[in-house]
Amino acid sequence: MRYSPYIPRVLILTAFAALLVAVWAGLIRIGWVLPQFQAAEHGSLMISGFLGTLISLERAVALALASPRGRIAFAVPALAALGTLGLMLGLPRALSLGLITAASAGMVLIFLVMLRRHVALYSVVMTFGAACWLIGNLQWWSGQPIFRIAEWWVAFLVLTIGGERIELSRIMRPPPFSRWIFAGILALYGVGLALYTAQIAISETLIGVSLIGLGLWLLRYDVARRTVKQTGLTRFIASALLAGYVWLLIGGALRVVYGLQLAGPYYDAQLHAILIGFVFSMIFGHAPIILPSVVNVQVVYRPALYGPLILLHFALVLRIVGDLTLNMPLRQWGGMLNVIAILAYFGMVAVGALLALRKKPA
């Protein structure tokens, strides 16, 4: 290891602090009566604070392992973490947003370095994903409302995850035309995002169709189709991924059916089908293999991890049914159970890491 393991550990603790504040703020937003945090912002802390810090940290670790000069990439998650702390502590907002925006610009540079070393479809896709984070953050910093920004943030996560999965799909040896289909889906997605910025109603239909296409592509060509037949951690990861792809389809379908939504329960359903159903399924699936590489601590797998995974999806069904039927109590309980599932999952992962440390020879 060419860097101190304490650097990523401190950064990851900041990311999880952002997660805790973000889910607390999210419960308040859906109607639970809880003590208010003055500076608590649900969406921005969840996406740019928690996920932005984690994703940039993962890439920084990869660069640091590849070359001693790559350690400079840790400045990117450090900027994101500092901006996140600024938001949570109520420091000047322009400064906090500026730090996070600088982190997203640094993320684009990280992927450009990757492209310089190796041009491939997956690296191009992830570079565009980082650019979407930067575009969203620039709008955020300039004072645009969250509903104008959120689709760019969602694109950051969808494209980053999609790029990682297409990289791994090479194991399945998909036919060459499948890459062209994937590229066509993402081109349609890009057109939808461009039209969304202009608030043109058809944009959400194009985005929805492209998300459905991406979900179908992943269900057909992702290696999870093969690994779900195995056992242990491998099957758990594949189960989480396949469930996430189904939610990607659902999220796309909700956009097609309900069109452009800027607020309200239908908007909530569209957004959280992707952010919880798809993104957190990916997190649940990847965490046991990514966290050891990032913080240099192994995680002991336990079948009990299926508990939070099942609860996550059950709770999301409740929430979305509550959204679509305008049933506020059902929506609230779905949100609460989602939070419990997320916290329970990371609690189990932390216990698994502690068990691994105890077994580690002195």
C-alpha positions as CSV (number, residue, x, y, z in Angstrom):
1,M,0.0,0.0,0.0
2,R,1.4,3.4,-1.1
3,Y,-0.6,5.5,1.3
4,S,-1.6,5.6,4.9
5,P,-4.8,3.7,5.5
6,Y,-5.9,6.3,8.0
7,I,-6.6,8.8,5.2
8,P,-9.5,6.8,3.6
9,R,-10.8,5.8,7.0
10,V,-11.2,9.4,8.1
11,L,-12.8,10.3,4.8
12,I,-15.2,7.3,4.9
13,L,-16.3,8.3,8.4
14,T,-17.2,11.8,7.1
15,A,-19.2,10.2,4.3
16,F,-21.1,8.0,6.8
17,A,-21.7,11.1,9.0
18,A,-23.3,12.7,5.9
19,L,-25.4,9.6,5.4
20,L,-26.8,9.7,8.9
21,V,-27.7,13.4,8.7
22,A,-29.2,12.9,5.2
23,V,-31.5,10.0,6.2
24,W,-32.6,12.0,9.3
25,A,-33.5,14.9,7.1
26,G,-35.2,12.6,4.7
27,L,-37.5,11.3,7.4
28,I,-38.4,14.8,8.4
29,R,-39.2,15.6,4.7
30,I,-41.7,12.7,4.5
31,G,-43.5,13.8,7.6
32,W,-41.9,12.3,10.7
33,V,-41.7,14.7,13.6
34,L,-38.1,14.7,14.6
35,P,-35.7,17.3,16.0
36,Q,-34.5,19.6,13.2
37,F,-30.8,20.1,12.1
38,Q,-30.4,23.6,11.0
39,A,-28.1,22.7,8.2
40,A,-29.5,19.3,7.3
41,E,-30.1,18.9,3.5
42,H,-31.4,15.5,2.5
43,G,-30.6,15.2,-1.3
44,S,-27.3,17.2,-1.4
45,L,-25.8,15.4,1.6
46,M,-26.9,12.0,0.3
47,I,-25.6,12.4,-3.2
48,S,-22.7,14.8,-3.1
49,G,-21.8,14.3,0.6
50,F,-22.1,10.5,1.0
51,L,-22.0,9.0,-2.5
52,G,-19.8,11.7,-4.0
53,T,-17.2,11.2,-1.3
54,L,-17.3,7.4,-1.5
55,I,-17.1,7.2,-5.3
56,S,-14.2,9.7,-5.5
57,L,-12.4,7.9,-2.6
58,E,-12.7,4.6,-4.4
59,R,-11.2,6.1,-7.6
60,A,-8.4,7.9,-5.6
61,V,-7.5,4.6,-4.0
62,A,-7.2,3.0,-7.4
63,L,-4.9,5.7,-8.7
64,A,-2.8,5.6,-5.5
65,L,-2.3,1.9,-5.9
66,A,-1.4,2.3,-9.6
67,S,1.3,4.9,-9.0
68,P,2.8,6.8,-6.1
69,R,2.0,10.0,-7.8
70,G,-1.7,9.0,-7.8
71,R,-1.9,9.9,-4.1
72,I,-2.7,13.4,-5.1
73,A,-6.1,12.1,-6.1
74,F,-7.0,11.9,-2.4
75,A,-7.5,15.7,-2.7
76,V,-10.7,15.0,-4.5
77,P,-12.6,13.1,-1.8
78,A,-10.9,15.4,0.8
79,L,-12.5,18.4,-0.9
80,A,-15.9,16.6,-1.0
81,A,-15.6,15.7,2.7
82,L,-14.6,19.2,3.7
83,G,-17.6,20.7,1.8
84,T,-19.8,18.1,3.4
85,L,-18.6,19.0,6.9
86,G,-19.2,22.6,6.0
87,L,-22.8,21.9,5.1
88,M,-23.4,19.9,8.3
89,L,-21.8,22.5,10.6
90,G,-23.5,25.4,9.0
91,L,-20.4,27.1,7.6
92,P,-20.8,29.7,4.8
93,R,-22.8,27.9,2.2
94,A,-21.0,29.3,-0.8
95,L,-17.7,28.0,0.6
96,S,-19.1,24.5,1.3
97,L,-20.7,24.3,-2.2
98,G,-17.6,25.6,-3.8
99,L,-15.5,22.8,-2.2
100,I,-17.9,20.1,-3.3
101,T,-18.0,21.6,-6.8
102,A,-14.2,21.6,-6.9
103,A,-14.3,17.9,-5.8
104,S,-16.5,17.1,-8.8
105,A,-14.2,19.0,-11.1
106,G,-11.3,16.9,-9.7
107,M,-13.4,13.8,-10.3
108,V,-13.6,14.6,-14.0
109,L,-9.8,15.0,-14.0
110,I,-9.4,11.6,-12.4
111,F,-11.5,10.0,-15.2
112,L,-9.6,11.9,-17.8
113,V,-6.4,10.4,-16.5
114,M,-8.1,7.0,-16.8
115,L,-9.1,7.8,-20.4
116,R,-5.5,8.9,-21.2
117,R,-4.2,5.5,-20.0
118,H,-6.9,3.4,-21.6
119,V,-9.8,4.5,-23.9
120,A,-12.7,2.1,-23.5
121,L,-16.5,2.3,-23.5
122,Y,-16.7,1.9,-19.7
123,S,-14.2,4.7,-19.0
124,V,-15.9,7.1,-21.4
125,V,-19.3,6.3,-19.7
126,M,-17.8,7.0,-16.2
127,T,-16.2,10.2,-17.4
128,F,-19.6,11.4,-18.6
129,G,-21.0,10.4,-15.2
130,A,-18.4,12.5,-13.4
131,A,-19.2,15.4,-15.8
132,C,-22.9,15.1,-14.8
133,W,-22.0,15.5,-11.1
134,L,-20.0,18.6,-12.0
135,I,-22.9,20.1,-14.1
136,G,-25.3,19.4,-11.3
137,N,-23.0,20.9,-8.7
138,L,-22.4,24.0,-10.8
139,Q,-26.1,24.6,-11.0
140,W,-26.4,23.9,-7.2
141,W,-23.6,26.4,-6.5
142,S,-25.3,29.0,-8.7
143,G,-28.5,28.7,-6.7
144,Q,-30.7,26.6,-9.0
145,P,-33.6,24.7,-7.3
146,I,-32.9,21.1,-6.4
147,F,-35.5,19.7,-8.9
148,R,-33.4,21.2,-11.7
149,I,-30.3,19.6,-10.3
150,A,-31.5,16.2,-9.2
151,E,-31.6,14.6,-12.6
152,W,-27.9,15.4,-13.2
153,W,-27.0,13.9,-9.9
154,V,-29.0,10.8,-10.7
155,A,-27.2,10.6,-14.1
156,F,-23.9,10.8,-12.2
157,L,-24.8,7.7,-10.2
158,V,-26.5,5.8,-13.1
159,L,-23.6,6.4,-15.5
160,T,-20.9,5.6,-12.9
161,I,-22.5,2.3,-11.9
162,G,-23.3,1.5,-15.6
163,G,-19.7,2.1,-16.6
164,E,-18.5,-0.2,-13.8
165,R,-20.9,-2.9,-14.7
166,I,-20.1,-2.8,-18.5
167,E,-16.4,-3.2,-17.5
168,L,-17.2,-6.4,-15.7
169,S,-19.6,-7.6,-18.3
170,R,-16.6,-8.5,-20.5
171,I,-16.5,-11.7,-18.5
172,M,-19.8,-12.7,-20.2
173,R,-18.2,-11.9,-23.6
174,P,-21.3,-10.1,-24.9
175,P,-21.6,-9.9,-28.7
176,P,-20.0,-6.7,-30.3
177,F,-23.5,-5.3,-31.3
178,S,-24.4,-5.2,-27.6
179,R,-21.9,-2.5,-27.0
180,W,-23.5,-0.4,-29.8
181,I,-26.9,-0.9,-28.2
182,F,-25.4,0.2,-24.8
183,A,-23.9,3.3,-26.5
184,G,-27.2,4.1,-28.2
185,I,-29.1,3.9,-24.9
186,L,-26.7,6.3,-23.3
187,A,-26.9,8.7,-26.3
188,L,-30.6,8.8,-25.8
189,Y,-30.1,9.4,-22.1
190,G,-27.8,12.3,-22.9
191,V,-30.5,13.9,-25.2
192,G,-33.1,13.5,-22.5
193,L,-30.8,15.2,-20.0
194,A,-30.1,18.1,-22.3
195,L,-33.9,18.6,-22.9
196,Y,-34.5,18.3,-19.2
197,T,-32.3,21.3,-18.5
198,A,-34.7,23.3,-20.8
199,Q,-37.7,21.7,-18.8
200,I,-39.2,20.2,-22.0
201,A,-41.8,17.7,-21.0
202,I,-40.7,14.9,-23.4
203,S,-37.3,14.9,-21.7
204,E,-38.6,12.7,-18.9
205,T,-40.0,10.2,-21.4
206,L,-36.6,9.9,-23.2
207,I,-34.9,9.5,-19.9
208,G,-37.4,6.9,-18.8
209,V,-37.0,4.9,-22.0
210,S,-33.2,5.0,-21.7
211,L,-33.3,3.8,-18.1
212,I,-35.6,1.0,-19.1
213,G,-33.2,0.1,-21.9
214,L,-30.2,0.2,-19.5
215,G,-32.0,-2.0,-17.0
216,L,-32.8,-4.5,-19.7
217,W,-29.3,-4.5,-21.0
218,L,-27.8,-5.1,-17.6
219,L,-30.3,-7.9,-16.9
220,R,-29.3,-9.5,-20.2
221,Y,-25.5,-9.1,-20.2
222,D,-24.3,-8.5,-16.7
223,V,-22.2,-11.2,-15.1
224,A,-24.6,-11.3,-12.1
225,R,-26.9,-13.6,-14.3
226,R,-24.2,-16.2,-14.0
227,T,-22.8,-15.6,-10.5
228,V,-26.3,-15.7,-8.9
229,K,-26.1,-19.5,-9.3
230,Q,-23.1,-19.7,-7.0
231,T,-23.1,-19.5,-3.2
232,G,-22.2,-17.3,-0.3
233,L,-21.1,-13.7,-0.8
234,T,-21.0,-14.2,-4.6
235,R,-24.7,-15.0,-4.7
236,F,-25.6,-12.2,-2.3
237,I,-23.8,-9.7,-4.5
238,A,-25.5,-11.0,-7.6
239,S,-29.0,-11.0,-5.9
240,A,-28.5,-7.3,-4.9
241,L,-27.4,-6.3,-8.4
242,L,-30.3,-8.1,-10.2
243,A,-32.8,-6.6,-7.8
244,G,-31.3,-3.2,-8.5
245,Y,-31.7,-3.6,-12.2
246,V,-35.4,-4.4,-11.8
247,W,-35.8,-1.1,-9.9
248,L,-34.0,0.7,-12.7
249,L,-36.7,-0.6,-15.0
250,I,-39.4,0.5,-12.6
251,G,-37.9,4.0,-12.2
252,G,-37.7,4.4,-16.0
253,A,-41.3,3.2,-16.4
254,L,-42.5,5.7,-13.7
255,R,-40.9,8.5,-15.8
256,V,-42.6,7.3,-18.9
257,V,-46.0,6.9,-17.3
258,Y,-46.1,10.1,-15.2
259,G,-43.9,12.4,-17.3
260,L,-42.1,15.4,-16.1
261,Q,-42.6,15.9,-12.3
262,L,-41.0,18.7,-10.3
263,A,-42.3,17.9,-6.9
264,G,-44.9,15.8,-5.0
265,P,-45.5,12.1,-4.5
266,Y,-45.1,11.0,-8.1
267,Y,-41.8,12.8,-8.2
268,D,-40.8,11.1,-5.0
269,A,-41.6,7.7,-6.5
270,Q,-39.7,8.4,-9.7
271,L,-36.6,9.6,-7.8
272,H,-36.4,7.0,-5.1
273,A,-37.1,4.0,-7.3
274,I,-33.6,4.9,-8.8
275,L,-31.8,6.3,-5.7
276,I,-32.9,3.6,-3.2
277,G,-34.0,0.7,-5.4
278,F,-31.1,0.8,-7.9
279,V,-28.3,2.8,-6.3
280,F,-28.6,1.3,-2.8
281,S,-28.9,-2.2,-4.2
282,M,-25.6,-1.5,-5.9
283,I,-24.1,-0.2,-2.7
284,F,-25.3,-3.3,-0.7
285,G,-23.9,-5.6,-3.4
286,H,-20.5,-3.8,-3.8
287,A,-19.7,-2.7,-0.2
288,P,-18.3,-6.1,1.0
289,I,-15.7,-6.1,-1.8
290,I,-15.1,-2.3,-2.2
291,L,-14.7,-1.4,1.5
292,P,-11.8,-3.8,2.1
293,S,-9.9,-2.3,-0.9
294,V,-10.6,1.2,0.3
295,V,-9.9,1.0,4.0
296,N,-7.7,-2.1,4.0
297,V,-10.1,-4.0,6.3
298,Q,-11.7,-7.3,5.4
299,V,-15.4,-7.9,5.9
300,V,-16.7,-11.3,7.1
301,Y,-19.8,-12.3,5.1
302,R,-22.8,-13.5,6.9
303,P,-26.1,-14.7,5.3
304,A,-27.9,-12.3,7.7
305,L,-27.0,-9.6,5.2
306,Y,-30.0,-10.8,3.2
307,G,-32.2,-9.4,6.0
308,P,-31.5,-5.7,5.3
309,L,-31.5,-6.3,1.5
310,I,-35.0,-7.8,1.6
311,L,-36.2,-5.1,4.0
312,L,-34.9,-2.4,1.7
313,H,-36.9,-3.6,-1.2
314,F,-40.1,-4.4,0.8
315,A,-40.0,-0.9,2.3
316,L,-39.4,0.7,-1.0
317,V,-42.5,-1.1,-2.4
318,L,-44.5,0.4,0.5
319,R,-43.1,3.8,-0.1
320,I,-43.9,3.9,-3.8
321,V,-47.4,2.4,-3.4
322,G,-47.9,5.1,-0.8
323,D,-46.7,7.7,-3.3
324,L,-48.9,6.5,-6.2
325,T,-52.0,6.1,-4.0
326,L,-51.4,9.3,-2.1
327,N,-51.3,7.3,1.2
328,M,-49.1,9.4,3.4
329,P,-48.8,6.9,6.4
330,L,-47.7,4.1,4.0
331,R,-45.2,6.4,2.4
332,Q,-43.9,7.4,5.8
333,W,-43.5,3.9,7.1
334,G,-41.8,2.9,3.8
335,G,-39.3,5.7,4.3
336,M,-38.7,4.7,7.9
337,L,-38.1,1.1,7.1
338,N,-35.8,2.0,4.3
339,V,-33.7,3.9,6.8
340,I,-33.7,1.0,9.2
341,A,-32.6,-1.3,6.4
342,I,-29.7,0.9,5.4
343,L,-28.5,1.4,8.9
344,A,-28.9,-2.3,9.7
345,Y,-26.9,-3.2,6.7
346,F,-23.9,-0.9,7.4
347,G,-24.1,-2.0,11.1
348,M,-23.7,-5.6,10.0
349,V,-20.9,-4.7,7.6
350,A,-19.1,-2.9,10.5
351,V,-19.5,-5.9,12.7
352,G,-18.1,-8.1,9.9
353,A,-15.1,-5.8,9.6
354,L,-14.5,-6.0,13.4
355,L,-14.7,-9.8,13.3
356,A,-12.1,-9.8,10.5
357,L,-9.8,-7.6,12.6
358,R,-10.1,-9.9,15.6
359,K,-9.1,-12.9,13.4
360,K,-6.2,-11.0,11.8
361,P,-2.9,-12.3,13.1
362,A,-1.0,-9.9,15.3
